Amino acid sequence: MKKYLWVAIALGFIAVLLYATVTSTPEPPLGGASYNRQAAERVCTDAVSERIQGARFPFAAEAVLVGEGSYRLNGMVDSPASGDAVRRNYECVVQQVESDSYRTESVRIWQSH
């Protein structure tokens, strides 16, 4: 009888710990872990490609999460110019509008030299 009492107490203690863990877990922010860097970069490169015909992206953009669902992306784009490619810099700010969907807030393109 004593053995069953200790088993019941141990199971009750485990149940209380499990309940406390589940109910004390904070809610994730909008998007939480579902922020999608690749989707944000795709929206940014599409916006840059609309401004530069034949744009090629030699490197992945550097992406920084700057707010809830908002990315700032910086990168380089090669644009054909009379036979030679001209490398330019770009910066985009994109905002998450729903899971895996972003809209462009701003696009800036410049030549650094």
Solvent accessible surface area in square Angstrom, and as a share of the most:
residue,aa,sasa,rsa
1,M,195,0.87
2,K,155,0.66
3,K,152,0.64
4,Y,161,0.61
5,L,103,0.51
6,W,165,0.58
7,V,74,0.42
8,A,61,0.47
9,I,89,0.45
10,A,51,0.39
11,L,111,0.55
12,G,35,0.34
13,F,127,0.53
14,I,103,0.52
15,A,57,0.45
16,V,99,0.57
17,L,94,0.47
18,L,115,0.57
19,Y,154,0.58
20,A,50,0.39
21,T,85,0.50
22,V,100,0.58
23,T,80,0.47
24,S,84,0.54
25,T,89,0.52
26,P,112,0.71
27,E,154,0.69
28,P,96,0.60
29,P,81,0.51
30,L,125,0.62
31,G,23,0.22
32,G,15,0.14
33,A,113,0.88
34,S,49,0.32
35,Y,40,0.15
36,N,39,0.20
37,R,73,0.27
38,Q,117,0.52
39,A,2,0.02
40,A,0,0.00
41,E,28,0.12
42,R,138,0.50
43,V,37,0.22
44,C,0,0.00
45,T,22,0.13
46,D,79,0.41
47,A,9,0.07
48,V,0,0.00
49,S,44,0.28
50,E,133,0.59
51,R,138,0.50
52,I,14,0.07
53,Q,144,0.64
54,G,51,0.49
55,A,20,0.16
56,R,131,0.48
57,F,61,0.26
58,P,53,0.33
59,F,111,0.46
60,A,78,0.60
61,A,3,0.02
62,E,112,0.50
63,A,26,0.20
64,V,71,0.41
65,L,84,0.42
66,V,66,0.38
67,G,34,0.33
68,E,99,0.44
69,G,1,0.01
70,S,14,0.09
71,Y,19,0.07
72,R,97,0.35
73,L,0,0.00
74,N,51,0.26
75,G,15,0.15
76,M,76,0.34
77,V,0,0.00
78,D,13,0.07
79,S,6,0.04
80,P,74,0.47
81,A,41,0.32
82,S,125,0.81
83,G,81,0.77
84,D,105,0.55
85,A,55,0.42
86,V,36,0.20
87,R,98,0.36
88,R,79,0.29
89,N,31,0.16
90,Y,1,0.00
91,E,38,0.17
92,C,0,0.00
93,V,29,0.17
94,V,0,0.00
95,Q,46,0.20
96,Q,11,0.05
97,V,72,0.41
98,E,117,0.52
99,S,77,0.50
100,D,78,0.40
101,S,40,0.26
102,Y,16,0.06
103,R,123,0.45
104,T,50,0.29
105,E,90,0.40
106,S,57,0.37
107,V,30,0.17
108,R,133,0.49
109,I,46,0.23
110,W,85,0.30
111,Q,90,0.40
112,S,76,0.49
113,H,176,0.79
